[in-house]
Amino acid sequence: MHETWALTQARLGWEAVEDWLGSLLPLCEVVWVDKRLYELGAARARQARERKLSLTDCVSFEAMLIRGCREAIADDADFTKAGFQLCGQ
């Protein structure tokens, strides 16, 4: 959520953030990161040892796997590399 917020704000401005918060976000499940989810994501990131793979993405991968999600709303090759399908592809 924080990456989408930050990118939308930086690229499109506050009006777009408000639109996203009011229209798309209510359709999503927000998963708060607890210690266990953080540890799973950190372990994945440390195992991968890839310079540009973010901890945020690794935590997202773990949260998605736990929930059985196989499709991501993302524009990020790391998701496909981790075995997820991108929406619209």
VEXVEXRO-434698 format. One record per residue: residue in three letters; x, y, z of N, C-alpha, C, CB in turn. Coordinates in pm, whole numbers, padded with zeros to 5 digits, always signed. Each point is the difference from the previous one (the first is absolute). Glycine has a CB too. Example, Ala and Ser with C-alpha at 12.3 -4.5 7.8 and 13.67 -1.06 7.14 Angstrom:
// VEXVEXRO-434698
ALA+01319-00569+00780-00089+00119+00000+00090+00120+00000-00189-00117+00125SER+00154+00222-00197+00082+00119+00006-00077+00109+00073+00118-00063-00215
//
This chain:
// VEXVEXRO-434698
MET+00082-00119+00000-00082+00119+00000+00087+00126+00000-00180-00127+00120HIS+00287+00125-00040+00080+00123+00009+00073+00029-00130+00026-00039+00244GLU+00016-00063-00317+00068+00025-00127-00097+00059-00102+00159-00189+00047THR-00280+00136-00052-00100+00052-00094-00034+00145+00034-00093-00231-00032TRP+00074+00257+00160-00030+00136+00044+00114+00095-00043-00133-00089+00197ALA+00255+00050-00166+00115+00087-00029+00016+00023-00150+00111-00084+00207LEU-00122-00023-00287+00015+00016-00145-00113+00084-00059+00115-00221-00008THR-00236+00197+00052-00113+00077-00051+00014+00147+00036-00147-00202+00020GLN+00184+00229+00104+00019+00138+00045+00109+00069-00080-00076-00065+00230ALA+00190-00002-00248+00113+00060-00069-00027+00021-00149+00151-00107+00166ARG-00217+00011-00228-00018+00007-00145-00127+00071-00044+00128-00208-00013LEU-00235+00196+00094-00129+00050-00044-00061+00106+00090-00034-00218-00102GLY+00083+00230+00225-00049+00103+00091-00105-00050+00098+00050+00163-00176TRP-00089-00072+00266-00091-00034+00107-00140-00038-00045+00131+00150+00140GLU-00179-00089-00247-00134-00034-00048-00005-00147-00040-00034+00237-00081ALA+00139-00285+00017+00006-00142-00039+00007-00090+00123+00114+00065-00214VAL-00041-00022+00317+00006-00078+00125-00140-00011+00059+00237+00077+00043GLU-00309+00033-00037-00135-00001+00055-00093-00090-00082+00037+00232+00088ASP-00023-00228-00221-00080-00089-00086+00031-00146+00030-00003+00176-00179TRP+00131-00208+00192+00043-00137+00030-00052-00044+00136+00206+00033-00140LEU-00195+00054+00240-00048-00035+00133-00151-00024+00002+00187+00135+00097GLY-00260-00059-00178-00145-00010+00000-00058-00106-00091+00002+00235+00055SER+00072-00274-00161-00059-00092-00097+00064-00139+00000-00055+00197-00137LEU+00184-00205+00123+00066-00131-00011+00031-00062+00135+00097+00075-00214LEU-00045+00003+00305+00041-00056+00129-00111-00073+00074+00164+00183+00014PRO-00289-00133-00015-00106-00074+00070-00027-00141-00056-00101+00220+00051LEU+00146-00245-00173-00018-00132-00061+00111-00097+00037-00119+00111-00187CYS+00220-00062+00256+00117-00080+00035-00002-00041+00147+00130+00118-00178GLU-00061-00227+00206+00022-00039+00140+00134+00059+00043-00137-00216-00025VAL+00135+00296+00128+00124+00056+00054+00053-00098+00104-00075+00241-00042VAL+00197-00286+00022+00063-00094+00091+00109+00074+00076-00050-00198-00152TRP+00032+00208+00283+00100+00067+00083+00114-00096+00028-00177+00148+00104VAL+00297-00098-00105+00118-00083+00017+00026-00021+00149+00098+00085-00217ASP-00103-00211+00257+00035-00036+00137+00141-00059+00000-00244-00043+00060LYS+00291+00004+00054+00137-00049+00013+00025-00122-00089+00006+00087+00234ARG-00100-00180-00234+00018-00123-00080+00008+00031-00149-00122-00129+00175LEU+00033+00214-00225+00001+00034-00142+00128+00075-00036-00252+00009+00000TYR+00294+00081+00087+00126+00071-00023+00117-00099-00008-00091+00202+00122GLU+00095-00297-00029+00109-00098+00002+00001-00086-00126-00012-00003+00250LEU-00106-00036-00298-00007-00078-00125+00053+00081-00117-00197-00127+00090GLY+00154+00253-00099+00047+00087-00108+00150+00026+00007-00225+00104-00005ALA+00273-00080+00127+00144+00026+00017+00082-00123-00037-00051+00165+00182ALA+00003-00283-00145+00071-00124-00035+00004-00018-00152-00072-00104+00219ARG-00039+00135-00285-00003-00011-00147+00099+00098-00062-00241-00071+00008ALA+00242+00194+00040+00091+00101-00055+00147-00039+00022-00175+00176+00042ARG+00203-00225+00077+00139-00038+00031+00042-00122-00081-00026+00093+00231GLN-00066-00185-00255+00033-00118-00080+00025+00039-00146-00137-00143+00155ALA+00056+00234-00208+00013+00042-00139+00127+00080-00024-00247+00002-00018ARG+00283+00084+00114+00122+00080-00009+00010+00077-00132+00111-00166+00149GLU-00224+00221-00193-00002+00079-00124+00000+00147+00036-00123-00183-00123ARG+00208+00256+00061+00020+00141+00034-00128+00083-00010+00232-00025-00080LYS-00314+00002-00021-00117+00084-00021-00131-00061+00049+00118+00092-00195LEU-00115-00209+00255-00121-00061+00054-00028+00060+00137+00042-00216-00128SER-00159+00278+00142-00029+00072+00124-00060-00091+00107-00035+00207-00135LEU+00057-00169+00258-00062-00069+00114-00152+00012-00012+00202+00047+00147THR-00251+00068-00190-00144+00019-00017-00058-00103-00097+00029+00245+00046ASP+00037-00266-00159-00048-00100-00095+00004-00140+00062+00080+00143-00190CYS+00027-00175+00261+00012-00133+00061-00109-00024+00104+00247+00007-00040VAL-00279+00094+00118-00110-00012+00097-00131-00018-00075+00125+00143+00169SER-00143-00069-00278-00121-00015-00082-00011-00141-00055+00012+00243-00060PHE+00096-00298+00009-00002-00137-00053-00048-00097+00107+00188+00056-00157GLU-00134-00044+00276-00036-00091+00108-00147+00015+00040+00237+00008+00082ALA-00283+00116-00072-00140+00023+00035-00092-00058-00107+00064+00210+00124MET-00028-00194-00250-00081-00053-00109-00002-00153+00001+00054+00204-00134LEU+00060-00265+00156+00006-00146+00004-00084-00056+00114+00229+00010-00099ILE-00222+00052+00215-00079-00044+00115-00149+00003-00033+00179+00085+00157ARG-00222+00013-00235-00142+00017-00035-00039-00071-00128+00006+00216+00116GLY+00089-00282-00181-00031-00073-00122-00014+00088-00123-00110-00165+00141CYS+00162+00286-00136-00006+00091-00115+00107-00038-00101-00090+00186+00146ARG+00053-00190-00271+00097-00031-00105+00010+00113-00102-00048-00244+00032GLU-00034+00348-00016-00003+00110-00095+00023+00131+00075-00157-00128-00152ALA+00240+00215+00093+00036+00126+00066-00038+00119-00086+00188-00116+00117ILE-00232+00222-00051-00016+00129-00066+00134+00070+00019-00256+00016+00039ALA+00343-00029-00137+00136+00052+00013+00057+00027-00139+00034-00127+00218ASP+00068+00208-00221+00076+00025-00121+00146-00025+00037-00169+00172-00094ASP+00197-00296+00129+00128-00032+00062+00040-00142-00038-00048+00158+00192ALA+00158-00172-00262+00045-00131-00045+00031-00094+00117+00092+00109-00204ASP-00065-00054+00323+00029-00086+00115-00119-00089+00035+00158+00174+00086PHE-00280-00126-00111-00118-00081+00029-00007-00120-00095-00121+00204+00084THR+00147-00182-00213-00002-00112-00093+00116-00095+00028-00110+00146-00173LYS+00224-00092+00209+00115-00083+00034-00030-00088+00123+00153+00176-00096ALA-00237-00126+00187-00036-00075+00119-00116-00097-00028+00078+00193+00140GLY-00128-00196-00265-00102-00097-00036-00142+00053-00004+00147-00165+00097PHE-00165+00294-00084-00134+00059-00005-00030+00049-00142+00017+00066+00243GLN-00143-00067-00277-00044+00055-00128-00045+00142+00025-00070-00227-00089LEU+00102+00317-00003-00043+00138+00012-00137+00017-00062+00239+00078-00003CYS-00326-00004+00068-00134+00026-00053+00011+00065-00136-00094+00023+00233GLY+00011-00067-00324-00003+00060-00132+00100-00059-00096-00076+00204+00108GLN+00147-00308-00067+00098-00061-00092-00042-00139-00036+00181+00137+00097
//
